[in-house]
Amino acid sequence: MISISSTTINPDQLRDALVDPRAGAYCSFEGWVRNRNEGHDVLSLEYEAYEPLAITEGKKVIAEALQKFPGLHAQCVHRVGKLEIGECAVWVGVTSAHRDEAFQACRYIIDEVKHRLPIWKKEYYVNGDSGWVNCERCQSHAQSAD
Amino acid sequence: MKTLTVRYFAVFRERAGLAEEVLELEASTAAEVFAATRHRHGSEEPLGHCKVAINDEMASWDSPVADGDIILLFPPVAGG
C-alpha cells in the first residue's frame, strides 16, 4: 500500500493500522525535512509528484520488498506540497514475524522510493534562492548565489 | 510526422514555461522526443538521470513512440 498525501503524516496512526497478532517485529523509517543540504541553509521544501505513476511504481516496490524479504504488511506514505523544517516527508512501515525481514524490507522500500518514483523536491533557501534537488543547473546556480 | 503530446514536470515545466504541448515530430523513440524538446526543458542532466513514461507507463529511452502518444518527461527524481 502506498499513498501520496498533501496533509501532515501521522506516524502513530499509520503504525496502529499495521498491528497484527502474527507480527513479532515492526520497523519504520521517517524522512524529515532538515535545515541544511549541500552546504545551503534550507528554509522549506516543496514536493511534487506525478501521482498516477508514483502509485503504480510504489506498489511494485512494496510487492518486490515483500517478495525479497517475506513479511506481513508494508506501507509507505509520501508527502507533496510545501513542508517546513522538521516535518515528516516520507514514512515507511513494515511488519514481519522476525526483525531481519522488517529491517531489510523497510530499507529496500525507502531506497527504491527515492530512486524510482516520479517525485521531485524543490528547496527554498534562507538566502531567498530556490532550486530543484538533483538538477545540475539548479545546484550550480544556487551555489554561485550563496 | 507524428502528433505527440509532451508533458513536462518539475524543473522541466518551469524551464519550458508550460506543462504540456502538442508537437509534430519526426521522432521514432522517446530519446528523440527528449532531444527534440531540449530547447524547451533545457536539460543539462545526462539522459540516464532522467526518466520517461509513455501513455502513463514507465518506458525506456529507446522505446518507440507512435502517433497520438502522450510522452511524460521526468527530470531527475528526488523523493524521500
Backbone of each chain as ProteinMPNN parsed JSONL, in Angstrom:
{"seq_chain_A": "MISISSTTINPDQLRDALVDPRAGAYCSFEGWVRNRNEGHDVLSLEYEAYEPLAITEGKKVIAEALQKFPGLHAQCVHRVGKLEIGECAVWVGVTSAHRDEAFQACRYIIDEVKHRLPIWKKEYYVNGDSGWVNCERCQSHAQSAD", "coords_chain_A": {"N_chain_A": [[0.837, -1.19, 0.0], [0.632, 2.099, -0.937], [0.68, 5.629, -0.613], [0.077, 9.037, -1.599], [0.298, 12.046, -0.013], [-1.183, 15.159, 0.77], [-1.402, 16.251, 3.153], [-0.409, 16.507, 6.664], [1.703, 13.862, 7.78], [0.882, 11.235, 9.925], [2.596, 9.343, 11.928], [2.014, 7.629, 14.145], [-0.658, 6.891, 13.867], [-0.515, 5.556, 11.431], [1.156, 3.454, 12.095], [-0.458, 2.052, 13.924], [-2.324, 0.959, 12.217], [-1.019, -1.153, 11.154], [-0.84, -3.137, 12.982], [-0.737, -6.524, 13.947], [-1.482, -9.755, 15.032], [0.263, -11.759, 14.273], [2.646, -10.585, 13.935], [5.972, -10.16, 14.931], [7.741, -8.24, 14.754], [8.238, -4.797, 14.064], [9.181, -2.32, 11.878], [10.115, 0.951, 11.163], [10.556, 3.86, 9.067], [11.219, 7.275, 9.04], [11.424, 10.063, 7.03], [12.692, 13.235, 7.45], [12.327, 16.786, 7.047], [15.234, 18.597, 6.745], [17.372, 21.303, 7.927], [19.539, 21.954, 6.36], [21.292, 21.469, 3.332], [23.628, 20.192, 1.064], [25.429, 22.206, 1.721], [23.849, 24.466, 1.89], [21.649, 26.68, 3.642], [18.525, 25.661, 4.437], [15.164, 26.679, 4.113], [12.553, 25.791, 3.642], [10.704, 23.136, 2.005], [9.42, 21.887, -1.115], [7.436, 19.404, -2.391], [6.763, 17.65, -5.369], [4.703, 15.421, -7.139], [4.087, 12.99, -9.675], [1.282, 11.65, -9.508], [-0.275, 9.341, -10.535], [1.697, 7.568, -11.652], [3.523, 7.455, -9.579], [2.141, 6.046, -7.682], [1.672, 3.593, -9.034], [4.344, 2.698, -9.462], [5.235, 2.691, -6.852], [3.667, 0.686, -5.707], [4.752, -1.512, -7.0], [7.334, -1.501, -5.905], [6.804, -2.068, -3.202], [5.644, -4.602, -3.41], [7.844, -6.006, -4.42], [9.583, -5.769, -2.233], [8.266, -7.251, -0.257], [8.385, -9.702, -1.4], [11.116, -10.265, -1.643], [11.941, -10.06, 1.015], [10.239, -11.721, 2.964], [7.417, -10.607, 4.587], [4.744, -9.314, 6.641], [3.055, -6.972, 6.424], [3.371, -3.947, 4.528], [3.849, -0.514, 4.188], [3.776, 2.727, 2.694], [3.98, 6.238, 2.832], [4.082, 9.235, 1.094], [4.774, 12.662, 1.197], [3.378, 15.534, -0.504], [3.545, 18.927, -1.698], [4.031, 21.989, 0.212], [6.513, 21.919, 2.712], [7.658, 22.365, 6.052], [10.699, 22.865, 8.015], [11.619, 19.992, 9.833], [9.251, 18.63, 9.468], [7.57, 15.551, 8.598], [8.454, 13.932, 5.713], [8.374, 11.556, 4.371], [7.18, 8.314, 5.083], [7.745, 4.994, 6.084], [6.569, 1.802, 6.853], [6.897, -1.457, 8.156], [5.829, -4.735, 8.899], [6.682, -7.908, 10.289], [7.253, -11.425, 10.942], [9.729, -11.798, 12.144], [12.656, -9.797, 13.05], [14.697, -9.343, 11.085], [13.63, -9.438, 8.433], [11.864, -7.305, 8.549], [13.538, -5.056, 8.98], [15.123, -5.172, 6.625], [13.242, -5.055, 4.512], [12.119, -2.569, 4.967], [14.298, -0.859, 4.547], [14.812, -1.453, 1.86], [12.471, -0.502, 0.645], [12.484, 2.338, 1.18], [14.853, 3.09, -0.108], [14.364, 2.392, -2.822], [12.065, 3.868, -3.364], [13.073, 6.462, -3.282], [14.684, 6.471, -5.552], [13.148, 5.656, -7.737], [10.434, 6.585, -7.901], [8.31, 8.991, -9.525], [8.883, 11.723, -8.196], [9.601, 14.951, -7.078], [11.802, 17.385, -5.595], [11.846, 20.598, -4.373], [13.961, 22.996, -3.083], [13.809, 25.7, -0.824], [15.821, 28.356, -0.056], [17.529, 30.01, 2.693], [18.745, 32.31, 1.801], [17.002, 33.32, -0.025], [16.974, 32.213, -2.507], [16.109, 29.414, -4.671], [15.876, 25.913, -5.54], [15.745, 22.953, -7.584], [16.255, 19.74, -6.354], [18.891, 17.534, -7.264], [19.057, 18.535, -9.76], [21.233, 19.628, -12.046], [21.894, 22.184, -13.086], [20.394, 23.836, -11.424], [21.613, 23.395, -8.958], [24.236, 24.36, -9.354], [23.646, 26.982, -9.856], [22.486, 27.792, -7.463], [24.666, 27.511, -5.778], [26.412, 29.454, -6.743], [25.011, 31.66, -6.098], [24.987, 31.748, -3.407]], "CA_chain_A": [[0.0, 0.0, 0.0], [1.382, 3.365, -0.987], [-0.179, 6.778, -0.875], [0.669, 10.365, -1.707], [-0.549, 12.853, 0.865], [-0.93, 16.61, 0.799], [-1.573, 16.704, 4.544], [0.589, 16.013, 7.623], [1.782, 12.416, 8.013], [0.751, 10.893, 11.34], [3.213, 8.017, 12.032], [1.368, 6.775, 15.153], [-1.892, 6.37, 13.268], [-0.114, 4.607, 10.385], [1.688, 2.283, 12.795], [-1.586, 1.304, 14.506], [-3.033, 0.237, 11.154], [-0.226, -2.325, 10.77], [-0.837, -4.107, 14.085], [-1.151, -7.855, 13.501], [-1.024, -10.705, 16.056], [1.335, -12.614, 13.738], [3.867, -9.789, 13.811], [6.899, -10.088, 16.053], [8.632, -7.109, 14.514], [7.75, -3.633, 13.313], [10.293, -1.408, 11.59], [9.628, 2.104, 10.397], [11.501, 4.91, 8.706], [10.635, 8.59, 8.777], [12.328, 11.052, 6.442], [12.302, 14.572, 7.917], [12.905, 17.942, 6.352], [16.295, 19.179, 7.575], [17.594, 22.729, 7.636], [20.747, 22.201, 5.588], [21.565, 20.478, 2.296], [24.692, 20.542, 0.116], [26.062, 23.462, 2.118], [22.913, 25.595, 1.882], [20.653, 26.735, 4.713], [17.211, 25.433, 3.821], [14.044, 27.272, 4.851], [11.404, 24.896, 3.478], [10.752, 22.275, 0.819], [8.157, 21.636, -1.807], [7.481, 18.145, -3.148], [5.787, 17.478, -6.453], [4.677, 14.025, -7.594], [3.124, 12.616, -10.703], [0.66, 10.647, -8.643], [-0.645, 8.042, -11.133], [2.848, 6.671, -11.788], [4.146, 7.277, -8.257], [1.377, 4.966, -7.039], [1.958, 2.346, -9.763], [5.727, 2.288, -9.198], [5.325, 2.422, -5.414], [3.076, -0.646, -5.475], [5.746, -2.504, -7.448], [8.419, -1.504, -4.915], [6.343, -2.751, -1.989], [5.496, -6.024, -3.753], [9.201, -6.552, -4.5], [10.136, -5.842, -0.87], [7.636, -8.358, 0.477], [8.813, -10.947, -2.037], [12.534, -10.474, -1.299], [12.088, -10.187, 2.473], [8.837, -12.023, 3.277], [6.879, -10.001, 5.8], [3.283, -9.352, 6.724], [2.466, -5.759, 5.835], [4.304, -2.85, 4.266], [3.133, 0.667, 3.738], [4.599, 3.927, 2.501], [3.25, 7.472, 2.532], [4.991, 10.325, 0.722], [4.112, 13.972, 1.162], [3.562, 16.519, -1.569], [3.219, 20.279, -1.256], [5.048, 22.756, 0.952], [6.83, 21.36, 4.028], [8.569, 23.166, 6.863], [11.775, 22.122, 8.676], [11.167, 19.086, 10.888], [8.065, 17.859, 9.075], [7.802, 14.215, 8.044], [8.262, 13.965, 4.261], [8.072, 10.199, 3.906], [7.084, 7.311, 6.153], [7.667, 3.594, 5.652], [6.355, 0.897, 7.979], [6.855, -2.868, 7.756], [5.722, -5.724, 9.979], [7.026, -9.273, 9.893], [7.342, -12.326, 12.093], [11.029, -11.596, 12.793], [13.178, -8.455, 12.787], [15.539, -9.199, 9.891], [12.814, -9.122, 7.252], [11.284, -5.962, 8.71], [14.614, -4.086, 8.729], [15.566, -5.199, 5.227], [12.168, -4.588, 3.632], [11.976, -1.127, 5.203], [15.432, -0.238, 3.862], [14.608, -1.619, 0.424], [11.383, 0.381, 0.193], [12.861, 3.763, 1.148], [15.878, 3.29, -1.152], [13.756, 2.314, -4.161], [11.14, 5.0, -3.489], [13.87, 7.653, -3.588], [15.29, 6.399, -6.876], [12.26, 5.248, -8.836], [9.124, 7.229, -8.024], [8.354, 10.341, -10.091], [8.674, 12.72, -7.137], [10.673, 15.963, -7.169], [11.919, 18.2, -4.386], [12.384, 21.944, -4.575], [14.393, 23.584, -1.81], [13.802, 27.159, -0.697], [16.96, 28.642, 0.812], [17.468, 31.182, 3.568], [19.187, 33.496, 1.044], [15.942, 33.752, -0.936], [17.031, 31.444, -3.753], [15.456, 28.103, -4.601], [16.413, 25.02, -6.562], [15.276, 21.564, -7.604], [17.309, 18.816, -5.936], [19.395, 16.632, -8.311], [19.064, 19.236, -11.044], [22.605, 20.142, -12.042], [21.984, 23.624, -13.299], [19.858, 24.499, -10.228], [22.594, 23.31, -7.883], [25.363, 25.261, -9.6], [23.119, 28.343, -9.732], [22.297, 28.072, -6.039], [25.98, 27.656, -5.153], [27.009, 30.722, -7.12], [24.227, 32.737, -5.486], [25.062, 31.642, -1.941]], "C_chain_A": [[0.879, 1.25, 0.0], [0.41, 4.496, -1.213], [0.638, 8.062, -0.913], [-0.265, 11.289, -0.937], [-0.181, 14.329, 0.805], [-1.129, 17.156, 2.207], [-0.554, 15.995, 5.446], [0.521, 14.501, 7.804], [1.721, 12.17, 9.514], [1.293, 9.474, 11.557], [2.507, 7.09, 13.033], [0.12, 6.099, 14.58], [-1.565, 5.299, 12.219], [0.4, 3.312, 11.006], [0.538, 1.418, 13.31], [-2.305, 0.462, 13.459], [-2.289, -1.034, 10.738], [-0.238, -3.432, 11.833], [-1.455, -5.435, 13.635], [-0.63, -8.863, 14.528], [0.094, -11.632, 15.577], [2.681, -11.897, 13.713], [4.689, -9.821, 15.095], [7.829, -8.904, 15.905], [7.915, -6.03, 13.709], [8.939, -2.716, 13.11], [9.734, -0.251, 10.772], [10.77, 3.053, 10.082], [10.718, 6.189, 8.483], [11.706, 9.48, 8.171], [11.826, 12.425, 6.824], [12.964, 15.655, 7.098], [13.977, 18.549, 7.26], [16.682, 20.566, 7.055], [18.852, 23.018, 6.823], [20.934, 21.103, 4.547], [22.623, 21.017, 1.352], [25.284, 21.918, 0.438], [25.143, 24.673, 2.141], [21.971, 25.517, 3.068], [19.272, 26.698, 4.079], [16.1, 25.964, 4.737], [12.83, 26.345, 4.821], [11.577, 24.097, 2.187], [9.389, 22.216, 0.161], [8.332, 20.346, -2.61], [6.385, 18.156, -4.203], [5.843, 16.006, -6.866], [3.771, 13.913, -8.805], [2.424, 11.39, -10.136], [0.311, 9.325, -9.326], [0.53, 7.066, -11.216], [3.607, 6.482, -10.478], [3.453, 6.12, -7.534], [1.699, 3.622, -7.714], [3.346, 1.816, -9.418], [5.904, 1.943, -7.715], [4.752, 1.056, -5.057], [4.052, -1.741, -5.871], [6.863, -2.633, -6.414], [8.012, -2.3, -3.676], [6.173, -4.25, -2.244], [6.866, -6.698, -3.83], [9.792, -6.758, -3.108], [9.572, -7.052, -0.127], [7.993, -9.723, -0.127], [10.257, -11.284, -1.645], [12.725, -10.772, 0.182], [10.704, -10.468, 3.046], [8.397, -11.479, 4.646], [5.37, -10.072, 5.763], [2.656, -8.161, 6.0], [3.569, -4.735, 5.577], [3.503, -1.69, 3.715], [4.094, 1.843, 3.62], [3.682, 5.108, 2.203], [4.282, 8.547, 2.208], [4.204, 11.619, 0.629], [4.32, 14.677, -0.176], [3.164, 17.874, -1.001], [4.352, 20.893, -0.46], [5.256, 22.161, 2.334], [7.842, 22.256, 4.742], [9.633, 22.262, 7.489], [11.18, 21.247, 9.793], [9.943, 18.258, 10.517], [8.466, 16.515, 8.476], [7.452, 14.228, 6.55], [7.879, 12.598, 3.713], [8.087, 9.257, 5.105], [6.972, 5.924, 5.524], [7.473, 2.748, 6.897], [6.213, -0.531, 7.48], [6.676, -3.734, 9.0], [6.086, -7.092, 9.415], [7.114, -10.128, 11.146], [8.626, -12.045, 12.878], [11.683, -10.309, 12.286], [13.961, -8.309, 11.486], [14.745, -8.755, 8.672], [12.25, -7.696, 7.345], [12.335, -4.885, 8.421], [14.933, -4.016, 7.237], [14.499, -4.687, 4.268], [12.003, -3.078, 3.759], [13.072, -0.377, 4.444], [15.253, -0.307, 2.341], [13.566, -0.614, -0.081], [11.841, 1.835, 0.133], [13.913, 4.023, 0.058], [15.262, 3.315, -2.549], [12.796, 3.477, -4.401], [11.911, 6.259, -3.89], [14.373, 7.647, -5.03], [14.31, 6.207, -8.024], [10.974, 6.049, -9.0], [9.255, 8.631, -8.625], [7.92, 11.384, -9.056], [9.874, 13.663, -7.182], [10.616, 16.879, -5.969], [12.544, 19.539, -4.728], [12.725, 22.527, -3.214], [14.312, 25.098, -1.895], [14.85, 27.513, 0.34], [16.76, 29.933, 1.599], [17.845, 32.449, 2.793], [18.162, 33.953, -0.004], [15.925, 32.994, -2.246], [16.252, 30.135, -3.585], [16.042, 27.219, -5.698], [15.853, 23.618, -6.442], [16.448, 20.654, -7.272], [17.605, 17.823, -7.062], [19.343, 17.254, -9.7], [20.378, 19.996, -11.1], [22.679, 21.658, -12.181], [21.462, 24.392, -12.073], [20.895, 24.537, -9.132], [23.731, 24.299, -8.106], [24.906, 26.71, -9.467], [23.001, 28.723, -8.255], [23.646, 28.306, -5.359], [26.59, 29.024, -5.484], [26.289, 31.885, -6.45], [24.394, 32.775, -3.974], [26.037, 32.665, -1.357]], "O_chain_A": [[1.757, 1.412, 0.848], [-0.579, 4.337, -1.929], [1.725, 8.156, -0.344], [-1.471, 11.311, -1.181], [0.996, 14.689, 0.791], [-1.038, 18.362, 2.435], [0.076, 15.017, 5.044], [-0.557, 13.927, 7.961], [2.427, 12.821, 10.284], [0.554, 8.503, 11.394], [2.413, 5.887, 12.789], [-0.117, 4.908, 14.783], [-2.242, 4.274, 12.129], [0.121, 2.219, 10.514], [0.556, 0.197, 13.153], [-2.831, -0.608, 13.763], [-2.851, -1.89, 10.055], [0.287, -4.523, 11.611], [-2.528, -5.473, 13.034], [0.554, -8.83, 14.864], [0.795, -12.227, 16.395], [3.723, -12.516, 13.499], [4.187, -9.551, 16.186], [8.609, -8.595, 16.805], [7.114, -6.306, 12.816], [9.631, -2.372, 14.068], [8.983, -0.448, 9.818], [11.809, 3.047, 10.743], [9.681, 6.188, 7.819], [12.784, 9.633, 8.746], [10.671, 12.761, 6.561], [14.035, 15.455, 6.525], [13.693, 18.962, 8.384], [16.373, 20.945, 5.925], [19.202, 24.179, 6.613], [20.752, 19.925, 4.855], [22.535, 22.155, 0.891], [25.598, 22.693, -0.464], [25.599, 25.79, 2.385], [21.542, 24.432, 3.46], [18.899, 27.573, 3.297], [16.097, 25.735, 5.947], [12.165, 26.14, 5.836], [12.479, 24.357, 1.391], [8.356, 22.459, 0.786], [9.262, 20.22, -3.407], [5.259, 18.598, -3.972], [6.923, 15.42, -6.931], [2.801, 14.66, -8.938], [2.897, 10.26, -10.261], [0.576, 8.269, -8.753], [0.388, 5.886, -10.893], [4.264, 5.459, -10.287], [4.1, 5.32, -6.859], [1.966, 2.632, -7.032], [3.51, 0.633, -9.119], [6.635, 1.015, -7.371], [5.293, 0.354, -4.203], [4.176, -2.76, -5.191], [7.287, -3.742, -6.086], [8.788, -3.109, -3.167], [6.518, -5.071, -1.394], [7.035, -7.824, -3.363], [10.419, -7.781, -2.832], [10.303, -7.781, 0.544], [7.914, -10.754, 0.541], [10.579, -12.436, -1.354], [13.543, -11.608, 0.566], [10.056, -9.557, 3.562], [8.932, -11.845, 5.692], [4.788, -10.796, 4.956], [1.842, -8.322, 5.091], [4.56, -4.665, 6.304], [2.604, -1.86, 2.891], [5.085, 1.939, 4.345], [2.734, 4.995, 1.425], [5.239, 8.746, 2.956], [3.114, 11.665, 0.059], [5.303, 14.442, -0.878], [2.525, 17.957, 0.048], [5.477, 20.392, -0.454], [4.289, 21.92, 3.056], [8.748, 22.821, 4.129], [9.488, 21.039, 7.494], [10.353, 21.701, 10.584], [9.636, 17.278, 11.195], [9.555, 16.363, 7.922], [6.313, 14.497, 6.17], [7.155, 12.491, 2.722], [8.904, 9.395, 6.016], [6.218, 5.707, 4.575], [8.154, 2.962, 7.899], [5.503, -0.793, 6.509], [7.302, -3.489, 10.031], [5.842, -7.397, 8.247], [7.056, -9.621, 12.266], [8.626, -12.051, 14.109], [11.317, -9.791, 11.231], [13.898, -7.259, 10.846], [15.13, -7.821, 7.968], [12.172, -6.98, 6.347], [12.062, -3.92, 7.707], [15.003, -2.931, 6.659], [14.809, -3.967, 3.319], [11.773, -2.39, 2.765], [12.801, 0.623, 3.779], [15.513, 0.665, 1.632], [13.764, 0.039, -1.106], [11.608, 2.506, -0.873], [13.869, 5.051, -0.617], [15.607, 4.169, -3.366], [12.721, 4.007, -5.51], [11.455, 7.028, -4.736], [14.475, 8.701, -5.658], [14.614, 6.559, -9.163], [10.471, 6.184, -10.116], [10.18, 9.372, -8.291], [6.782, 11.852, -9.04], [11.017, 13.225, -7.31], [9.554, 17.125, -5.396], [13.632, 19.605, -5.3], [11.892, 22.553, -2.308], [14.693, 25.702, -2.898], [14.794, 27.042, 1.476], [15.966, 30.804, 1.243], [17.334, 33.531, 3.082], [18.433, 34.871, -0.779], [14.974, 33.111, -3.019], [15.798, 29.804, -2.49], [16.628, 27.712, -6.662], [15.528, 23.151, -5.351], [17.523, 20.791, -7.855], [16.693, 17.333, -7.728], [19.561, 16.57, -10.7], [20.614, 20.902, -10.3], [23.437, 22.323, -11.474], [21.991, 25.445, -11.716], [21.063, 25.55, -8.453], [24.148, 24.994, -7.18], [25.668, 27.569, -9.023], [23.367, 29.827, -7.852], [23.774, 29.166, -4.488], [27.199, 29.669, -4.631], [26.865, 32.956, -6.254], [23.982, 33.74, -3.33], [26.223, 32.717, -0.141]]}, "seq_chain_B": "MKTLTVRYFAVFRERAGLAEEVLELEASTAAEVFAATRHRHGSEEPLGHCKVAINDEMASWDSPVADGDIILLFPPVAGG", "coords_chain_B": {"N_chain_B": [[5.529, 12.282, -40.083], [4.639, 12.656, -36.637], [1.971, 13.212, -34.367], [2.412, 14.283, -31.22], [1.814, 14.403, -27.728], [3.482, 16.192, -25.349], [4.519, 16.16, -22.039], [5.694, 18.11, -19.362], [7.546, 18.088, -16.301], [8.097, 19.342, -12.958], [11.262, 20.82, -12.737], [11.599, 20.824, -15.495], [9.114, 21.684, -16.435], [9.045, 24.235, -15.379], [11.185, 25.461, -16.753], [10.329, 25.206, -19.379], [8.085, 26.705, -19.268], [5.56, 25.868, -19.556], [3.166, 23.221, -19.055], [2.427, 21.303, -20.788], [2.451, 20.369, -24.238], [1.43, 20.088, -27.659], [3.036, 18.489, -30.238], [4.377, 18.294, -33.561], [6.347, 15.849, -34.675], [9.278, 14.191, -36.034], [10.259, 12.162, -34.59], [11.247, 8.849, -33.606], [11.806, 7.441, -31.334], [11.62, 7.585, -27.689], [13.862, 8.897, -26.722], [14.519, 10.522, -28.865], [12.398, 12.293, -28.845], [12.914, 13.595, -26.467], [15.333, 14.822, -27.139], [14.468, 16.489, -29.203], [12.935, 18.313, -27.846], [14.647, 19.613, -26.229], [15.441, 22.275, -26.298], [13.333, 23.441, -25.04], [13.038, 22.28, -22.367], [15.614, 22.454, -21.559], [17.55, 20.65, -20.493], [20.484, 19.752, -18.763], [21.238, 17.547, -17.626], [22.512, 14.19, -17.752], [21.011, 11.861, -20.019], [20.504, 9.417, -18.798], [19.945, 10.111, -16.175], [17.452, 11.095, -16.174], [13.929, 10.316, -16.604], [11.388, 8.561, -18.492], [7.974, 8.301, -19.479], [5.427, 6.645, -21.298], [2.218, 7.18, -22.33], [1.325, 6.892, -19.642], [2.82, 4.699, -18.743], [5.833, 3.531, -17.408], [8.76, 3.875, -19.332], [11.515, 3.033, -21.561], [14.373, 4.853, -22.841], [14.825, 4.054, -25.438], [12.396, 3.211, -26.269], [9.784, 2.845, -28.689], [7.881, 5.52, -30.193], [4.506, 6.357, -30.954], [2.087, 7.734, -33.246], [-0.042, 10.043, -31.69], [0.668, 9.382, -29.103], [1.223, 10.045, -25.58], [3.802, 11.639, -24.115], [5.7, 11.599, -21.248], [7.985, 13.593, -19.696], [10.396, 13.226, -17.342], [12.344, 14.958, -15.051], [15.481, 14.463, -13.143], [14.702, 12.434, -10.38], [13.743, 13.013, -6.919], [12.754, 11.928, -4.466], [11.821, 11.257, -1.017]], "CA_chain_B": [[5.351, 13.133, -38.884], [3.713, 12.14, -35.62], [1.439, 14.2, -33.439], [2.699, 13.781, -29.873], [1.613, 15.317, -26.599], [4.646, 16.101, -24.454], [4.253, 16.781, -20.734], [6.907, 18.443, -18.606], [7.336, 18.074, -14.853], [9.049, 19.989, -12.046], [12.138, 21.824, -13.337], [11.351, 20.877, -16.95], [7.915, 22.512, -16.646], [9.403, 25.632, -15.091], [12.027, 25.972, -17.834], [9.53, 25.287, -20.612], [7.047, 27.712, -19.078], [4.268, 25.233, -19.797], [3.109, 21.857, -18.547], [2.105, 20.344, -21.86], [2.27, 20.926, -25.575], [1.252, 19.1, -28.728], [4.082, 18.762, -31.225], [4.509, 17.443, -34.75], [7.759, 15.479, -34.667], [9.713, 13.025, -36.818], [10.888, 11.242, -33.639], [10.801, 7.448, -33.589], [11.988, 6.906, -29.976], [11.451, 8.544, -26.6], [15.087, 9.705, -26.651], [14.462, 11.535, -29.92], [11.454, 13.31, -28.376], [13.661, 14.345, -25.446], [16.301, 15.671, -27.84], [13.752, 17.492, -29.993], [12.338, 19.324, -26.962], [15.71, 20.065, -25.327], [15.446, 23.739, -26.223], [12.264, 23.811, -24.106], [13.307, 21.933, -20.965], [16.987, 22.877, -21.296], [18.221, 19.717, -19.595], [21.918, 19.514, -18.842], [21.46, 16.266, -16.961], [22.623, 13.076, -18.696], [19.74, 11.186, -20.283], [20.347, 8.339, -17.824], [19.457, 10.633, -14.89], [16.049, 11.468, -16.358], [13.077, 9.166, -16.894], [10.315, 8.836, -19.448], [6.812, 7.41, -19.484], [4.604, 6.794, -22.499], [0.819, 6.832, -22.028], [1.246, 6.512, -18.228], [3.613, 3.501, -18.422], [7.262, 3.831, -17.427], [9.329, 3.362, -20.584], [12.959, 3.273, -21.663], [14.616, 5.899, -23.84], [14.766, 3.518, -26.797], [11.017, 2.782, -26.575], [9.229, 3.538, -29.859], [6.714, 6.375, -29.973], [3.535, 6.251, -32.051], [1.201, 8.881, -33.428], [-1.061, 10.174, -30.653], [1.194, 9.049, -27.776], [1.494, 11.094, -24.596], [5.168, 11.408, -23.619], [5.926, 12.317, -19.995], [9.425, 13.761, -19.491], [10.657, 13.397, -15.906], [13.716, 15.307, -14.667], [15.981, 13.566, -12.094], [13.757, 12.378, -9.25], [14.355, 13.309, -5.617], [11.817, 11.656, -3.386], [12.407, 10.913, 0.279]], "C_chain_B": [[4.345, 12.499, -37.926], [3.217, 13.304, -34.769], [1.59, 13.618, -32.035], [2.369, 14.842, -28.838], [2.785, 15.11, -25.645], [4.313, 16.84, -23.168], [5.559, 16.955, -19.972], [6.574, 18.5, -17.113], [8.454, 18.828, -14.138], [9.927, 21.001, -12.789], [11.948, 21.918, -14.851], [10.157, 21.781, -17.253], [8.25, 23.991, -16.428], [10.235, 26.233, -16.221], [11.231, 26.168, -19.127], [8.48, 26.386, -20.516], [5.672, 27.173, -19.408], [4.333, 23.773, -19.353], [2.951, 20.845, -19.669], [2.04, 21.062, -23.191], [2.109, 19.786, -26.579], [2.213, 19.474, -29.838], [3.984, 17.8, -32.396], [5.992, 17.117, -34.874], [8.029, 14.265, -35.56], [10.192, 11.895, -35.9], [10.345, 9.818, -33.728], [10.982, 6.817, -32.201], [11.77, 8.02, -28.945], [12.673, 9.461, -26.503], [15.075, 10.809, -27.704], [13.467, 12.647, -29.57], [12.164, 14.218, -27.366], [14.617, 15.326, -26.131], [15.599, 16.805, -28.584], [13.172, 18.605, -29.118], [13.38, 19.923, -26.016], [15.737, 21.595, -25.2], [14.37, 24.24, -25.258], [12.665, 23.561, -22.66], [14.75, 22.197, -20.581], [17.784, 21.965, -20.399], [19.71, 19.649, -19.847], [22.258, 18.192, -18.175], [21.631, 15.187, -18.021], [21.262, 12.387, -18.828], [19.452, 10.127, -19.207], [19.853, 8.809, -16.464], [17.982, 11.006, -14.956], [15.255, 10.199, -16.671], [11.981, 9.576, -17.874], [9.181, 7.83, -19.252], [6.026, 7.69, -20.761], [3.209, 6.292, -22.162], [0.682, 6.235, -20.62], [1.888, 5.16, -17.893], [5.075, 3.927, -18.446], [7.863, 3.166, -18.67], [10.845, 3.565, -20.555], [13.171, 4.271, -22.796], [14.595, 5.365, -25.27], [13.369, 2.979, -27.154], [10.508, 3.545, -27.799], [8.045, 4.428, -29.465], [5.816, 6.311, -31.21], [2.669, 7.504, -32.089], [0.14, 8.889, -32.333], [-0.576, 9.861, -29.243], [1.332, 10.291, -26.9], [2.834, 10.76, -23.944], [5.372, 12.259, -22.363], [7.432, 12.389, -19.754], [9.69, 14.127, -18.033], [12.108, 13.806, -15.678], [14.197, 14.379, -13.54], [15.079, 13.612, -10.853], [14.496, 12.612, -7.937], [13.332, 13.119, -4.499], [12.557, 11.403, -2.087], [12.933, 12.114, 1.021]], "O_chain_B": [[3.353, 11.897, -38.337], [3.953, 14.252, -34.492], [0.983, 12.601, -31.701], [2.614, 16.03, -29.047], [3.045, 13.994, -25.194], [3.882, 17.993, -23.193], [6.409, 16.065, -19.946], [5.48, 18.903, -16.717], [9.579, 18.94, -14.627], [9.409, 21.934, -13.403], [12.121, 22.993, -15.425], [10.184, 22.553, -18.212], [7.811, 24.868, -17.172], [10.02, 27.382, -16.607], [11.42, 27.139, -19.86], [8.037, 26.932, -21.527], [4.717, 27.94, -19.529], [5.406, 23.174, -19.283], [3.299, 19.674, -19.518], [1.626, 22.219, -23.268], [2.592, 18.673, -26.366], [2.22, 20.605, -30.324], [3.566, 16.651, -32.248], [6.804, 18.002, -35.145], [7.151, 13.438, -35.806], [10.496, 10.8, -36.371], [9.145, 9.607, -33.901], [10.386, 5.779, -31.914], [11.741, 9.207, -29.271], [12.539, 10.655, -26.235], [15.569, 11.91, -27.457], [13.664, 13.802, -29.948], [12.032, 15.441, -27.407], [14.702, 16.496, -25.758], [16.075, 17.94, -28.595], [12.943, 19.716, -29.598], [13.026, 20.664, -25.099], [16.021, 22.134, -24.13], [14.485, 25.341, -24.718], [12.648, 24.468, -21.829], [15.086, 22.168, -19.397], [18.612, 22.435, -19.619], [20.155, 19.507, -20.986], [23.413, 17.768, -18.16], [20.986, 15.238, -19.068], [20.476, 12.337, -17.882], [18.314, 9.963, -18.767], [19.386, 7.993, -15.67], [17.338, 11.209, -13.927], [15.828, 9.149, -16.963], [11.689, 10.758, -18.059], [9.406, 6.67, -18.906], [5.97, 8.823, -21.238], [3.028, 5.141, -21.763], [0.019, 5.216, -20.426], [1.548, 4.544, -16.884], [5.517, 4.599, -19.378], [7.514, 2.036, -19.011], [11.383, 4.19, -19.641], [12.276, 4.508, -23.606], [14.373, 6.126, -26.212], [13.184, 2.37, -28.208], [10.762, 4.741, -27.939], [7.308, 4.124, -28.527], [6.289, 6.224, -32.343], [2.54, 8.228, -31.101], [-0.502, 7.87, -32.075], [-1.322, 10.05, -28.282], [1.524, 11.408, -27.381], [2.978, 9.722, -23.298], [5.234, 13.481, -22.403], [8.086, 11.355, -19.623], [9.273, 15.18, -17.551], [13.018, 13.076, -16.072], [13.406, 13.586, -13.028], [14.742, 14.684, -10.351], [15.712, 12.435, -7.852], [13.082, 14.021, -3.7], [13.786, 11.344, -2.067], [13.454, 11.976, 2.127]]}, "name": "protein", "num_of_chains": 2, "seq": "MISISSTTINPDQLRDALVDPRAGAYCSFEGWVRNRNEGHDVLSLEYEAYEPLAITEGKKVIAEALQKFPGLHAQCVHRVGKLEIGECAVWVGVTSAHRDEAFQACRYIIDEVKHRLPIWKKEYYVNGDSGWVNCERCQSHAQSADMKTLTVRYFAVFRERAGLAEEVLELEASTAAEVFAATRHRHGSEEPLGHCKVAINDEMASWDSPVADGDIILLFPPVAGG"}
